[in-house]
Amino acid sequence: FLTRPRLALAVAAAGLLTTGPAFALAREFDVKGGELRPALDAYIAQSGVQLIYKVEDVKDLSTRGIKGKIAADAALDRLLDGTRLRVRRGQDGAMVLIAPARSPAAARPDPPPRAVE
């Protein structure tokens, strides 16, 4: 049996559950596998989530896609599976894709081989 204060608390708690961020809600996704950039754009359109990424960070990356009813954050994790990208989630619900920093040595091409005399 619920007293008035407990009933009010239960109603308030239920309201908090229904007003969670968009990325926590399960939605129906149908994002085709292939190039990552168009897949991310389809994900954005289907999820309603604000996702920020640099085009150069997703260039030449691919995804297996996602199909089915799933929470938006889990769907994004699956889309990014196998890539070097990570997600930073903001308190406002926006998500930013982060590529790991390249070391200066990795950014430079290898020098051409030298002839041995």
N, CA, C and O atoms as a GROMACS GRO file, in nm:
protein
  468
    1PHE      N    1   0.084  -0.118   0.000
    1PHE     CA    2   0.000   0.000   0.000
    1PHE      C    3   0.089   0.124   0.000
    1PHE      O    4   0.180   0.135   0.082
    2LEU      N    5   0.062   0.217  -0.090
    2LEU     CA    6   0.145   0.337  -0.103
    2LEU      C    7   0.081   0.455  -0.031
    2LEU      O    8  -0.037   0.484  -0.052
    3THR      N    9   0.158   0.521   0.052
    3THR     CA   10   0.111   0.644   0.114
    3THR      C   11   0.130   0.756   0.013
    3THR      O   12   0.196   0.737  -0.089
    4ARG      N   13   0.072   0.871   0.040
    4ARG     CA   14   0.085   0.984  -0.054
    4ARG      C   15   0.230   1.020  -0.085
    4ARG      O   16   0.264   1.035  -0.202
    5PRO      N   17   0.318   1.035   0.015
    5PRO     CA   18   0.456   1.070  -0.017
    5PRO      C   19   0.525   0.964  -0.102
    5PRO      O   20   0.601   0.996  -0.193
    6ARG      N   21   0.499   0.836  -0.072
    6ARG     CA   22   0.560   0.729  -0.151
    6ARG      C   23   0.505   0.726  -0.293
    6ARG      O   24   0.578   0.702  -0.388
    7LEU      N   25   0.376   0.751  -0.306
    7LEU     CA   26   0.314   0.756  -0.438
    7LEU      C   27   0.373   0.870  -0.520
    7LEU      O   28   0.404   0.852  -0.638
    8ALA      N   29   0.390   0.985  -0.458
    8ALA     CA   30   0.449   1.099  -0.528
    8ALA      C   31   0.591   1.069  -0.572
    8ALA      O   32   0.633   1.105  -0.682
    9LEU      N   33   0.666   1.002  -0.485
    9LEU     CA   34   0.804   0.965  -0.518
    9LEU      C   35   0.807   0.865  -0.633
    9LEU      O   36   0.891   0.876  -0.722
   10ALA      N   37   0.716   0.768  -0.633
   10ALA     CA   38   0.710   0.668  -0.740
   10ALA      C   39   0.676   0.733  -0.873
   10ALA      O   40   0.735   0.699  -0.976
   11VAL      N   41   0.581   0.826  -0.873
   11VAL     CA   42   0.544   0.897  -0.996
   11VAL      C   43   0.661   0.980  -1.047
   11VAL      O   44   0.687   0.982  -1.167
   12ALA      N   45   0.731   1.048  -0.958
   12ALA     CA   46   0.847   1.128  -0.998
   12ALA      C   47   0.956   1.040  -1.056
   12ALA      O   48   1.018   1.076  -1.156
   13ALA      N   49   0.981   0.926  -0.994
   13ALA     CA   50   1.084   0.834  -1.044
   13ALA      C   51   1.046   0.780  -1.181
   13ALA      O   52   1.132   0.767  -1.268
   14ALA      N   53   0.920   0.747  -1.201
   14ALA     CA   54   0.876   0.699  -1.332
   14ALA      C   55   0.895   0.806  -1.438
   14ALA      O   56   0.930   0.774  -1.552
   15GLY      N   57   0.873   0.930  -1.403
   15GLY     CA   58   0.895   1.040  -1.497
   15GLY      C   59   1.040   1.052  -1.536
   15GLY      O   60   1.070   1.082  -1.652
   16LEU      N   61   1.131   1.028  -1.444
   16LEU     CA   62   1.273   1.033  -1.475
   16LEU      C   63   1.312   0.924  -1.572
   16LEU      O   64   1.397   0.944  -1.659
   17LEU      N   65   1.251   0.808  -1.559
   17LEU     CA   66   1.283   0.697  -1.649
   17LEU      C   67   1.241   0.726  -1.792
   17LEU      O   68   1.306   0.680  -1.886
   18THR      N   69   1.133   0.799  -1.811
   18THR     CA   70   1.084   0.823  -1.946
   18THR      C   71   1.147   0.944  -2.011
   18THR      O   72   1.127   0.967  -2.130
   19THR      N   73   1.223   1.023  -1.937
   19THR     CA   74   1.282   1.142  -1.997
   19THR      C   75   1.433   1.129  -2.013
   19THR      O   76   1.503   1.229  -2.020
   20GLY      N   77   1.484   1.005  -2.018
   20GLY     CA   78   1.627   0.982  -2.035
   20GLY      C   79   1.674   1.030  -2.171
   20GLY      O   80   1.594   1.065  -2.257
   21PRO      N   81   1.805   1.032  -2.190
   21PRO     CA   82   1.862   1.077  -2.316
   21PRO      C   83   1.814   0.990  -2.432
   21PRO      O   84   1.782   0.873  -2.415
   22ALA      N   85   1.812   1.050  -2.551
   22ALA     CA   86   1.766   0.979  -2.670
   22ALA      C   87   1.849   0.856  -2.698
   22ALA      O   88   1.798   0.757  -2.751
   23PHE      N   89   1.979   0.858  -2.664
   23PHE     CA   90   2.063   0.743  -2.697
   23PHE      C   91   2.034   0.622  -2.609
   23PHE      O   92   2.084   0.514  -2.638
   24ALA      N   93   1.956   0.638  -2.504
   24ALA     CA   94   1.924   0.526  -2.417
   24ALA      C   95   1.797   0.453  -2.460
   24ALA      O   96   1.770   0.343  -2.412
   25LEU      N   97   1.720   0.511  -2.550
   25LEU     CA   98   1.594   0.452  -2.593
   25LEU      C   99   1.616   0.352  -2.705
   25LEU      O  100   1.693   0.378  -2.798
   26ALA      N  101   1.549   0.237  -2.698
   26ALA     CA  102   1.557   0.137  -2.805
   26ALA      C  103   1.478   0.187  -2.926
   26ALA      O  104   1.366   0.237  -2.913
   27ARG      N  105   1.539   0.172  -3.042
   27ARG     CA  106   1.477   0.213  -3.168
   27ARG      C  107   1.501   0.104  -3.271
   27ARG      O  108   1.586   0.017  -3.253
   28GLU      N  109   1.427   0.110  -3.378
   28GLU     CA  110   1.446   0.017  -3.489
   28GLU      C  111   1.552   0.075  -3.582
   28GLU      O  112   1.539   0.188  -3.630
   29PHE      N  113   1.658  -0.002  -3.608
   29PHE     CA  114   1.766   0.042  -3.697
   29PHE      C  115   1.777  -0.050  -3.817
   29PHE      O  116   1.758  -0.171  -3.806
   30ASP      N  117   1.807   0.010  -3.931
   30ASP     CA  118   1.840  -0.064  -4.053
   30ASP      C  119   1.950   0.014  -4.124
   30ASP      O  120   1.923   0.090  -4.217
   31VAL      N  121   2.072  -0.007  -4.079
   31VAL     CA  122   2.189   0.063  -4.133
   31VAL      C  123   2.274  -0.041  -4.205
   31VAL      O  124   2.321  -0.137  -4.145
   32LYS      N  125   2.292  -0.020  -4.335
   32LYS     CA  126   2.365  -0.116  -4.416
   32LYS      C  127   2.514  -0.113  -4.386
   32LYS      O  128   2.570  -0.009  -4.351
   33GLY      N  129   2.578  -0.228  -4.401
   33GLY     CA  130   2.722  -0.237  -4.386
   33GLY      C  131   2.792  -0.176  -4.506
   33GLY      O  132   2.731  -0.154  -4.610
   34GLY      N  133   2.919  -0.151  -4.491
   34GLY     CA  134   2.998  -0.091  -4.599
   34GLY      C  135   3.077   0.027  -4.546
   34GLY      O  136   3.130   0.023  -4.435
   35GLU      N  137   3.084   0.132  -4.628
   35GLU     CA  138   3.159   0.251  -4.587
   35GLU      C  139   3.099   0.309  -4.459
   35GLU      O  140   2.977   0.315  -4.443
   36LEU      N  141   3.187   0.352  -4.369
   36LEU     CA  142   3.140   0.400  -4.239
   36LEU      C  143   3.067   0.533  -4.248
   36LEU      O  144   2.967   0.553  -4.178
   37ARG      N  145   3.114   0.625  -4.331
   37ARG     CA  146   3.052   0.758  -4.334
   37ARG      C  147   2.902   0.752  -4.369
   37ARG      O  148   2.822   0.808  -4.294
   38PRO      N  149   2.862   0.687  -4.479
   38PRO     CA  150   2.717   0.681  -4.505
   38PRO      C  151   2.641   0.604  -4.396
   38PRO      O  152   2.524   0.634  -4.369
   39ALA      N  153   2.706   0.505  -4.336
   39ALA     CA  154   2.641   0.432  -4.227
   39ALA      C  155   2.617   0.523  -4.107
   39ALA      O  156   2.511   0.517  -4.045
   40LEU      N  157   2.715   0.608  -4.075
   40LEU     CA  158   2.697   0.702  -3.964
   40LEU      C  159   2.586   0.802  -3.995
   40LEU      O  160   2.508   0.837  -3.907
   41ASP      N  161   2.580   0.848  -4.120
   41ASP     CA  162   2.474   0.942  -4.157
   41ASP      C  163   2.336   0.876  -4.145
   41ASP      O  164   2.241   0.940  -4.100
   42ALA      N  165   2.326   0.748  -4.184
   42ALA     CA  166   2.199   0.676  -4.169
   42ALA      C  167   2.166   0.657  -4.021
   42ALA      O  168   2.051   0.670  -3.981
   43TYR      N  169   2.267   0.628  -3.942
   43TYR     CA  170   2.248   0.613  -3.797
   43TYR      C  171   2.193   0.743  -3.737
   43TYR      O  172   2.099   0.740  -3.657
   44ILE      N  173   2.251   0.855  -3.775
   44ILE     CA  174   2.206   0.986  -3.724
   44ILE      C  175   2.059   1.008  -3.760
   44ILE      O  176   1.980   1.050  -3.675
   45ALA      N  177   2.024   0.980  -3.885
   45ALA     CA  178   1.886   1.001  -3.930
   45ALA      C  179   1.789   0.910  -3.856
   45ALA      O  180   1.677   0.952  -3.823
   46GLN      N  181   1.829   0.786  -3.830
   46GLN     CA  182   1.739   0.690  -3.767
   46GLN      C  183   1.732   0.704  -3.616
   46GLN      O  184   1.630   0.669  -3.555
   47SER      N  185   1.838   0.753  -3.554
   47SER     CA  186   1.842   0.760  -3.408
   47SER      C  187   1.792   0.893  -3.353
   47SER      O  188   1.740   0.899  -3.242
   48GLY      N  189   1.809   1.000  -3.430
   48GLY     CA  190   1.778   1.132  -3.379
   48GLY      C  191   1.883   1.185  -3.284
   48GLY      O  192   1.863   1.289  -3.220
   49VAL      N  193   1.996   1.115  -3.274
   49VAL     CA  194   2.105   1.153  -3.186
   49VAL      C  195   2.198   1.249  -3.258
   49VAL      O  196   2.225   1.233  -3.377
   50GLN      N  197   2.248   1.348  -3.186
   50GLN     CA  198   2.347   1.439  -3.243
   50GLN      C  199   2.483   1.371  -3.233
   50GLN      O  200   2.531   1.342  -3.123
   51LEU      N  201   2.545   1.346  -3.348
   51LEU     CA  202   2.675   1.280  -3.355
   51LEU      C  203   2.770   1.368  -3.434
   51LEU      O  204   2.740   1.409  -3.546
   52ILE      N  205   2.884   1.396  -3.375
   52ILE     CA  206   2.983   1.484  -3.438
   52ILE      C  207   3.107   1.400  -3.469
   52ILE      O  208   3.156   1.326  -3.384
   53TYR      N  209   3.156   1.413  -3.592
   53TYR     CA  210   3.279   1.342  -3.630
   53TYR      C  211   3.351   1.418  -3.740
   53TYR      O  212   3.290   1.496  -3.813
   54LYS      N  213   3.481   1.394  -3.750
   54LYS     CA  214   3.560   1.452  -3.858
   54LYS      C  215   3.560   1.355  -3.975
   54LYS      O  216   3.583   1.235  -3.957
   55VAL      N  217   3.535   1.407  -4.094
   55VAL     CA  218   3.530   1.323  -4.214
   55VAL      C  219   3.660   1.246  -4.231
   55VAL      O  220   3.659   1.129  -4.268
   56GLU      N  221   3.773   1.311  -4.206
   56GLU     CA  222   3.903   1.243  -4.224
   56GLU      C  223   3.922   1.128  -4.125
   56GLU      O  224   4.000   1.037  -4.152
   57ASP      N  225   3.852   1.132  -4.011
   57ASP     CA  226   3.865   1.023  -3.913
   57ASP      C  227   3.792   0.896  -3.957
   57ASP      O  228   3.828   0.787  -3.913
   58VAL      N  229   3.690   0.909  -4.042
   58VAL     CA  230   3.613   0.792  -4.084
   58VAL      C  231   3.648   0.746  -4.226
   58VAL      O  232   3.597   0.645  -4.274
   59LYS      N  233   3.736   0.820  -4.292
   59LYS     CA  234   3.776   0.787  -4.429
   59LYS      C  235   3.840   0.648  -4.431
   59LYS      O  236   3.922   0.615  -4.345
   60ASP      N  237   3.803   0.570  -4.529
   60ASP     CA  238   3.858   0.435  -4.551
   60ASP      C  239   3.821   0.336  -4.441
   60ASP      O  240   3.883   0.230  -4.431
   61LEU      N  241   3.723   0.367  -4.358
   61LEU     CA  242   3.677   0.273  -4.256
   61LEU      C  243   3.544   0.212  -4.299
   61LEU      O  244   3.467   0.275  -4.372
   62SER      N  245   3.518   0.091  -4.254
   62SER     CA  246   3.393   0.025  -4.290
   62SER      C  247   3.326  -0.032  -4.165
   62SER      O  248   3.385  -0.039  -4.057
   63THR      N  249   3.200  -0.071  -4.183
   63THR     CA  250   3.120  -0.126  -4.074
   63THR      C  251   3.040  -0.245  -4.125
   63THR      O  252   3.017  -0.259  -4.245
   64ARG      N  253   2.999  -0.329  -4.033
   64ARG     CA  254   2.912  -0.442  -4.068
   64ARG      C  255   2.766  -0.400  -4.071
   64ARG      O  256   2.680  -0.477  -4.115
   65GLY      N  257   2.736  -0.280  -4.024
   65GLY     CA  258   2.598  -0.233  -4.021
   65GLY      C  259   2.526  -0.281  -3.897
   65GLY      O  260   2.584  -0.347  -3.811
   66ILE      N  261   2.397  -0.248  -3.890
   66ILE     CA  262   2.315  -0.287  -3.775
   66ILE      C  263   2.170  -0.296  -3.820
   66ILE      O  264   2.122  -0.210  -3.895
   67LYS      N  265   2.101  -0.399  -3.774
   67LYS     CA  266   1.959  -0.414  -3.807
   67LYS      C  267   1.889  -0.470  -3.684
   67LYS      O  268   1.934  -0.568  -3.624
   68GLY      N  269   1.779  -0.407  -3.648
   68GLY     CA  270   1.700  -0.456  -3.536
   68GLY      C  271   1.670  -0.346  -3.437
   68GLY      O  272   1.712  -0.232  -3.453
   69LYS      N  273   1.596  -0.383  -3.333
   69LYS     CA  274   1.558  -0.287  -3.228
   69LYS      C  275   1.665  -0.290  -3.120
   69LYS      O  276   1.691  -0.394  -3.058
   70ILE      N  277   1.726  -0.175  -3.098
   70ILE     CA  278   1.839  -0.166  -3.006
   70ILE      C  279   1.851  -0.022  -2.958
   70ILE      O  280   1.807   0.070  -3.026
   71ALA      N  281   1.910  -0.002  -2.842
   71ALA     CA  282   1.935   0.134  -2.791
   71ALA      C  283   2.035   0.203  -2.883
   71ALA      O  284   2.126   0.139  -2.937
   72ALA      N  285   2.019   0.332  -2.901
   72ALA     CA  286   2.103   0.407  -2.993
   72ALA      C  287   2.251   0.401  -2.956
   72ALA      O  288   2.335   0.394  -3.045
   73ASP      N  289   2.283   0.404  -2.827
   73ASP     CA  290   2.425   0.398  -2.789
   73ASP      C  291   2.485   0.262  -2.821
   73ASP      O  292   2.600   0.254  -2.865
   74ALA      N  293   2.409   0.155  -2.800
   74ALA     CA  294   2.458   0.021  -2.833
   74ALA      C  295   2.470   0.004  -2.984
   74ALA      O  296   2.563  -0.062  -3.032
   75ALA      N  297   2.377   0.062  -3.060
   75ALA     CA  298   2.384   0.055  -3.206
   75ALA      C  299   2.511   0.124  -3.256
   75ALA      O  300   2.578   0.073  -3.346
   76LEU      N  301   2.543   0.239  -3.200
   76LEU     CA  302   2.664   0.310  -3.242
   76LEU      C  303   2.788   0.228  -3.207
   76LEU      O  304   2.882   0.221  -3.286
   77ASP      N  305   2.790   0.168  -3.089
   77ASP     CA  306   2.904   0.084  -3.051
   77ASP      C  307   2.922  -0.030  -3.152
   77ASP      O  308   3.035  -0.063  -3.188
   78ARG      N  309   2.813  -0.089  -3.196
   78ARG     CA  310   2.823  -0.198  -3.295
   78ARG      C  311   2.870  -0.147  -3.430
   78ARG      O  312   2.949  -0.213  -3.497
   79LEU      N  313   2.824  -0.029  -3.470
   79LEU     CA  314   2.870   0.028  -3.597
   79LEU      C  315   3.021   0.053  -3.594
   79LEU      O  316   3.088   0.037  -3.696
   80LEU      N  317   3.072   0.092  -3.480
   80LEU     CA  318   3.214   0.126  -3.468
   80LEU      C  319   3.302   0.006  -3.435
   80LEU      O  320   3.424   0.018  -3.431
   81ASP      N  321   3.242  -0.110  -3.413
   81ASP     CA  322   3.318  -0.230  -3.378
   81ASP      C  323   3.422  -0.259  -3.487
   81ASP      O  324   3.388  -0.267  -3.606
   82GLY      N  325   3.546  -0.276  -3.447
   82GLY     CA  326   3.653  -0.304  -3.542
   82GLY      C  327   3.722  -0.182  -3.597
   82GLY      O  328   3.819  -0.194  -3.672
   83THR      N  329   3.673  -0.064  -3.562
   83THR     CA  330   3.740   0.060  -3.603
   83THR      C  331   3.824   0.108  -3.485
   83THR      O  332   3.813   0.057  -3.374
   84ARG      N  333   3.906   0.206  -3.511
   84ARG     CA  334   3.988   0.263  -3.403
   84ARG      C  335   3.914   0.377  -3.331
   84ARG      O  336   3.968   0.437  -3.238
   85LEU      N  337   3.793   0.405  -3.372
   85LEU     CA  338   3.717   0.518  -3.318
   85LEU      C  339   3.652   0.483  -3.185
   85LEU      O  340   3.611   0.370  -3.161
   86ARG      N  341   3.643   0.584  -3.099
   86ARG     CA  342   3.576   0.571  -2.970
   86ARG      C  343   3.472   0.682  -2.959
   86ARG      O  344   3.479   0.783  -3.030
   87VAL      N  345   3.378   0.663  -2.869
   87VAL     CA  346   3.269   0.760  -2.851
   87VAL      C  347   3.286   0.832  -2.719
   87VAL      O  348   3.310   0.770  -2.615
   88ARG      N  349   3.273   0.964  -2.724
   88ARG     CA  350   3.266   1.044  -2.602
   88ARG      C  351   3.125   1.099  -2.594
   88ARG      O  352   3.079   1.169  -2.685
   89ARG      N  353   3.055   1.065  -2.486
   89ARG     CA  354   2.916   1.107  -2.470
   89ARG      C  355   2.909   1.228  -2.378
   89ARG      O  356   2.962   1.226  -2.267
   90GLY      N  357   2.843   1.331  -2.425
   90GLY     CA  358   2.826   1.452  -2.345
   90GLY      C  359   2.702   1.444  -2.258
   90GLY      O  360   2.613   1.363  -2.283
   91GLN      N  361   2.698   1.529  -2.157
   91GLN     CA  362   2.582   1.532  -2.067
   91GLN      C  363   2.458   1.580  -2.139
   91GLN      O  364   2.346   1.551  -2.096
   92ASP      N  365   2.476   1.654  -2.248
   92ASP     CA  366   2.361   1.706  -2.323
   92ASP      C  367   2.305   1.604  -2.421
   92ASP      O  368   2.209   1.633  -2.492
   93GLY      N  369   2.364   1.484  -2.426
   93GLY     CA  370   2.316   1.380  -2.517
   93GLY      C  371   2.391   1.373  -2.648
   93GLY      O  372   2.377   1.276  -2.721
   94ALA      N  373   2.471   1.473  -2.679
   94ALA     CA  374   2.549   1.470  -2.803
   94ALA      C  375   2.664   1.371  -2.788
   94ALA      O  376   2.715   1.349  -2.678
   95MET      N  377   2.703   1.312  -2.899
   95MET     CA  378   2.814   1.218  -2.900
   95MET      C  379   2.919   1.266  -3.000
   95MET      O  380   2.886   1.319  -3.106
   96VAL      N  381   3.045   1.246  -2.964
   96VAL     CA  382   3.157   1.286  -3.049
   96VAL      C  383   3.243   1.163  -3.074
   96VAL      O  384   3.278   1.092  -2.980
   97LEU      N  385   3.277   1.140  -3.201
   97LEU     CA  386   3.369   1.030  -3.233
   97LEU      C  387   3.511   1.082  -3.217
   97LEU      O  388   3.545   1.190  -3.264
   98ILE      N  389   3.593   1.003  -3.152
   98ILE     CA  390   3.731   1.039  -3.124
   98ILE      C  391   3.822   0.935  -3.187
   98ILE      O  392   3.808   0.815  -3.162
   99ALA      N  393   3.916   0.981  -3.270
   99ALA     CA  394   4.018   0.892  -3.325
   99ALA      C  395   4.141   0.903  -3.237
   99ALA      O  396   4.174   1.012  -3.190
  100PRO      N  397   4.211   0.791  -3.215
  100PRO     CA  398   4.332   0.800  -3.134
  100PRO      C  399   4.436   0.888  -3.202
  100PRO      O  400   4.446   0.891  -3.324
  101ALA      N  401   4.512   0.958  -3.121
  101ALA     CA  402   4.617   1.045  -3.176
  101ALA      C  403   4.726   0.958  -3.237
  101ALA      O  404   4.763   0.854  -3.183
  102ARG      N  405   4.775   1.004  -3.349
  102ARG     CA  406   4.886   0.933  -3.414
  102ARG      C  407   5.015   0.989  -3.359
  102ARG      O  408   5.029   1.109  -3.338
  103SER      N  409   5.109   0.901  -3.337
  103SER     CA  410   5.240   0.947  -3.291
  103SER      C  411   5.312   1.012  -3.409
  103SER      O  412   5.286   0.975  -3.523
  104PRO      N  413   5.402   1.108  -3.384
  104PRO     CA  414   5.474   1.172  -3.494
  104PRO      C  415   5.548   1.072  -3.582
  104PRO      O  416   5.555   1.090  -3.703
  105ALA      N  417   5.603   0.967  -3.522
  105ALA     CA  418   5.675   0.867  -3.601
  105ALA      C  419   5.580   0.791  -3.693
  105ALA      O  420   5.616   0.758  -3.806
  106ALA      N  421   5.458   0.764  -3.646
  106ALA     CA  422   5.362   0.692  -3.729
  106ALA      C  423   5.309   0.779  -3.842
  106ALA      O  424   5.269   0.727  -3.946
  107ALA      N  425   5.309   0.909  -3.823
  107ALA     CA  426   5.258   1.000  -3.926
  107ALA      C  427   5.358   1.019  -4.039
  107ALA      O  428   5.319   1.052  -4.151
  108ARG      N  429   5.487   0.999  -4.011
  108ARG     CA  430   5.589   1.015  -4.115
  108ARG      C  431   5.604   0.886  -4.193
  108ARG      O  432   5.602   0.778  -4.135
  109PRO      N  433   5.619   0.895  -4.326
  109PRO     CA  434   5.643   0.773  -4.403
  109PRO      C  435   5.784   0.721  -4.376
  109PRO      O  436   5.874   0.796  -4.339
  110ASP      N  437   5.802   0.591  -4.396
  110ASP     CA  438   5.934   0.532  -4.380
  110ASP      C  439   6.028   0.588  -4.486
  110ASP      O  440   5.986   0.612  -4.599
  111PRO      N  441   6.155   0.609  -4.451
  111PRO     CA  442   6.250   0.658  -4.551
  111PRO      C  443   6.276   0.549  -4.654
  111PRO      O  444   6.262   0.430  -4.624
  112PRO      N  445   6.315   0.588  -4.776
  112PRO     CA  446   6.343   0.486  -4.878
  112PRO      C  447   6.463   0.403  -4.836
  112PRO      O  448   6.551   0.451  -4.765
  113PRO      N  449   6.468   0.276  -4.881
  113PRO     CA  450   6.581   0.192  -4.844
  113PRO      C  451   6.711   0.246  -4.902
  113PRO      O  452   6.713   0.303  -5.011
  114ARG      N  453   6.819   0.226  -4.827
  114ARG     CA  454   6.951   0.270  -4.873
  114ARG      C  455   7.027   0.151  -4.929
  114ARG      O  456   7.014   0.038  -4.882
  115ALA      N  457   7.106   0.179  -5.028
  115ALA     CA  458   7.189   0.074  -5.086
  115ALA      C  459   7.301   0.039  -4.989
  115ALA      O  460   7.359   0.128  -4.926
  116VAL      N  461   7.331  -0.088  -4.977
  116VAL     CA  462   7.438  -0.134  -4.889
  116VAL      C  463   7.560  -0.162  -4.975
  116VAL      O  464   7.550  -0.233  -5.075
  117GLU      N  465   7.674  -0.107  -4.938
  117GLU     CA  466   7.797  -0.126  -5.017
  117GLU      C  467   7.888  -0.224  -4.952
  117GLU      O  468   7.996  -0.252  -5.005
   0.00000   0.00000   0.00000
